[in-house]
Each structure stands twice: as structure tokens, then as C-alpha cells.
Amino acid sequence: MNAQNVISSFATLNDANEVVSFNFAGFDKLVSELVTERAKIRKENKEAIKAEKEAKNEELAKDGKEFYLGLKVGDTFTYKTADGTEVLARKIETKSGVYNSAACEVISGIEIGKSNKRYPKFYQVVIA
């Protein structure tokens, strides 16, 4: 269905194909329904994309954690920040000895602030 068909379904035309009257209430209702449907589809797509990204990150996290735990304290590795910058870092020991993230000291790649210690997620670790 094209725009001309949609408009003609709300318009009353005379013999010269000129609009005599137009059903604005019906047209407004159609537009409202279309906007609602578009918002619903966008939300579903957004949720699907988010779920796909989380599943991908989960898979990457498994491999990243395995790689990270295979390193010795003091070994270097790289990880990617959210903006895609690769950072060279050195593995450090945590006080608890539990690794919920890749505890490290930044060597190069980003500006170091107050502390050079960072704790990127395992899915950010670049596997050599």
C-alpha cells in the first residue's frame, strides 16, 4: 500500500479528483497506531541487540578469563577499552586472590591518572 492509497482511504474526492472532505480523526488514529507499533518494534530490536551483545561478551569473557588466569603475576597483556583503544598492562595480584576482573597495572595506551591500576572485564582482554 502506498501513500496515495492511504490518503485516498481517508479523503472524499469529487469527479475532478479534488479533495472534498478529509477524515482527520481517522488519519490521526492511523498515525498514532503506526507510531506505537514503530516504538514497540524498536524496543524489541534494542532488547534483541542487547541480548546478543551480552551473549557474545559472555563467550569472550570465558576465553579471556582462561587466558588471564594462565598468565603469571608480572606478565604483560593487552585489553581493549570501551572506545576500542588497546592498552598494554601488567598482571597484578589482588589482595583477596580472587579474580572477578583482570586486575592489572597500565603500562601504556591510555593516560594514567591518580593510579595506574585498572580492573577491566574479562571480555575486554585481547587473547594473544
C-alpha positions, -999 to +999 in steps of 0.1 A: +000+000+000+015+034-010+008+068+004-017+077-023-039+047-013-037+056+024-047+092+018-075+082-006-089+059+021-094+090+043-104+115+016-136+120-003-130+131-038-152+147-064-154+139-102-123+161-109-102+141-082-102+171-059-105+165-021-140+175-009-135+163+027-109+145+048-113+123+078-086+138+101-097+119+131-093+085+113-059+096+098-047+108+133-057+074+147-038+056+120-007+077+126-009+071+163-011+034+158+018+034+134+040+054+159+030+030+187+039+000+165+072+016+155+081+022+192+073-014+200+094-028+172+124-005+181+122-017+217+122-053+207+151-048+183+170-029+210+164-058+235+175-084+209+207-065+201+215-061+239+209-098+245+231-107+215+259-084+228+256-099+263+259-135+249+289-125+228+306-109+259+299-139+280+316-161+255+346-137+252+347-135+290+352-173+293+382-172+269+395-140+284+394-153+319+411-186+309+439-166+292+443-142+320+444-169+347+471-186+326+494-156+330+519-152+358+519-121+380+541-096+362+533-109+327+520-084+302+488-085+281+466-061+263+429-052+267+405-030+248+387-001+264+350+007+256+362+031+229+384+004+212+418+017+225+443-011+231+461-008+264+492-026+274+491-038+310+509-060+335+491-086+356+490-079+393+480-099+424+448-089+442+447-087+479+419-113+481+435-136+455+401-138+437+399-126+401+365-112+392+381-090+367+415-087+350+435-068+377+464-050+362+487-020+361+487+001+329+520+003+311+509+023+281+480+031+258+459+054+280+466+084+302+473+074+337+455+093+364+459+090+402+466+053+400+478+031+372+457+001+385+428-010+363+402-038+365+389-044+330+362-071+324+375-104+311+357-099+278+379-069+271+411-089+274+428-095+240+439-131+237+474-134+222 
